[in-house]
Amino acid sequence: MAKSCIILKENKGGVNVALVLKHFAQETVVTGFFGGFSGKYIVDELQTTSIPVKPVWVKETKKNTFLTLGSRGSYFSNGVNIYYASAQPLKLLSSACAGDATFGSFLSIWLKETDRIEDALKRSAVAGANVAESNALGD
């Protein structure tokens, strides 16, 4: 029976590959460095799939978290406040690279000016949507 794929930004390569292997009945084990809320969430979700997980727990030193949820928008926490950007309805052509474009666009503002969180979220929502509506990396 096929399982739904959970797309996550942290450790996404290995996690997604493990989920695909599980789908095709290939045994696999997920290992990697995990910390804080995000790490716990990923490990907990993987355990619901019955994929063996051998996490290496590290003390989380960052407090900034960015989470993309596709058509459900995105969240950013700076460790003090939580910010949300909605996703507008669109004609989905391909979601490939949309999350990466969303995150990169957010960083293009936030890394230079950490107080411009709302502007960074707006840019990230537009960029992610643009990529999702295109057959490549967008405009």
C-alpha positions in Angstrom: 0.0 0.0 0.0 1.5 3.4 -1.0 2.1 6.0 1.7 2.0 9.8 1.3 5.3 11.5 1.0 6.0 14.2 3.6 8.1 17.0 2.2 10.3 18.7 4.7 13.1 21.3 4.3 15.4 20.0 7.0 17.3 16.8 5.9 15.0 16.6 2.9 17.2 14.7 0.5 17.8 11.7 2.7 14.3 11.7 4.1 12.6 11.9 0.7 14.8 9.2 -0.7 14.0 6.9 2.3 10.3 7.5 1.7 10.6 6.7 -2.0 12.6 3.5 -1.2 9.9 2.5 1.4 7.2 3.0 -1.3 9.1 0.5 -3.5 9.5 -2.0 -0.6 13.2 -1.4 -0.3 14.6 -1.5 3.2 16.3 1.6 4.4 17.4 3.4 7.5 17.4 7.2 8.0 20.3 8.7 10.0 21.5 12.2 10.3 21.9 15.2 12.6 18.6 16.3 14.2 17.9 19.0 16.8 15.2 21.0 18.4 11.6 21.2 17.4 12.2 20.5 13.7 14.4 17.5 14.3 11.9 16.0 16.8 9.1 16.6 14.3 11.0 14.9 11.5 12.0 11.9 13.6 8.5 11.5 15.0 6.9 11.6 11.5 9.4 9.1 10.1 8.6 6.7 13.0 4.9 6.7 11.9 6.1 5.3 8.5 7.9 2.4 10.2 11.1 3.5 8.6 13.9 2.8 11.1 15.5 6.1 12.3 18.9 6.4 14.0 19.1 10.1 14.8 22.2 11.8 16.0 20.8 14.4 18.4 22.6 17.8 18.6 21.9 20.8 20.7 20.0 23.2 18.6 21.8 26.5 18.4 19.5 28.4 16.0 16.2 29.9 16.9 15.1 30.8 13.4 12.8 28.4 11.6 11.3 28.6 8.2 8.6 26.1 7.1 7.0 25.9 3.7 3.7 24.0 3.3 3.0 24.5 -0.4 -0.7 25.5 -0.9 -1.1 26.1 2.8 1.5 28.9 2.9 4.7 29.3 4.9 5.7 30.2 8.5 8.8 31.9 9.9 9.8 32.1 13.6 12.6 34.2 14.8 12.5 32.6 18.2 10.2 35.4 19.6 7.3 35.7 17.1 5.7 33.4 14.5 4.9 34.9 11.1 2.6 33.4 8.4 2.3 34.1 4.7 -0.7 32.6 2.9 -0.5 31.0 -0.5 -2.7 32.3 -3.2 -4.7 29.9 -5.4 -2.8 29.0 -8.6 -2.7 26.6 -11.5 -0.1 24.1 -10.5 2.2 23.0 -13.3 5.0 21.5 -11.2 6.0 21.9 -7.6 9.6 20.9 -8.3 11.9 23.5 -6.8 9.0 25.7 -5.6 10.0 25.2 -1.9 13.6 25.9 -2.6 12.7 29.0 -4.6 10.5 30.1 -1.7 13.2 29.7 0.9 15.9 31.3 -1.3 13.7 34.3 -2.0 13.0 34.7 1.7 16.7 34.6 2.5 17.5 37.2 -0.2 15.9 39.8 2.0 16.2 38.4 5.5 19.9 37.8 5.4 20.6 41.4 4.7 17.8 42.9 6.9 16.5 40.6 9.6 13.8 43.1 10.6 12.1 42.9 7.1 10.4 39.5 7.8 7.1 40.5 6.3 8.7 41.7 3.1 10.8 38.5 2.9 7.7 36.4 3.4 5.8 38.3 0.6 8.7 37.8 -1.8 9.0 34.2 -0.9 5.3 33.5 -1.5 5.4 35.2 -4.9 8.6 33.4 -6.0 7.3 30.0 -4.9 4.0 30.5 -6.7 5.9 31.6 -9.9 7.9 28.5 -9.9 4.9 26.3 -9.2 3.1 27.8 -12.2 6.0 27.2 -14.6 7.6 24.2 -16.2 11.1 25.3 -15.1 12.4 27.7 -12.5 10.0 30.5 -13.2 10.6 34.1 -14.3 
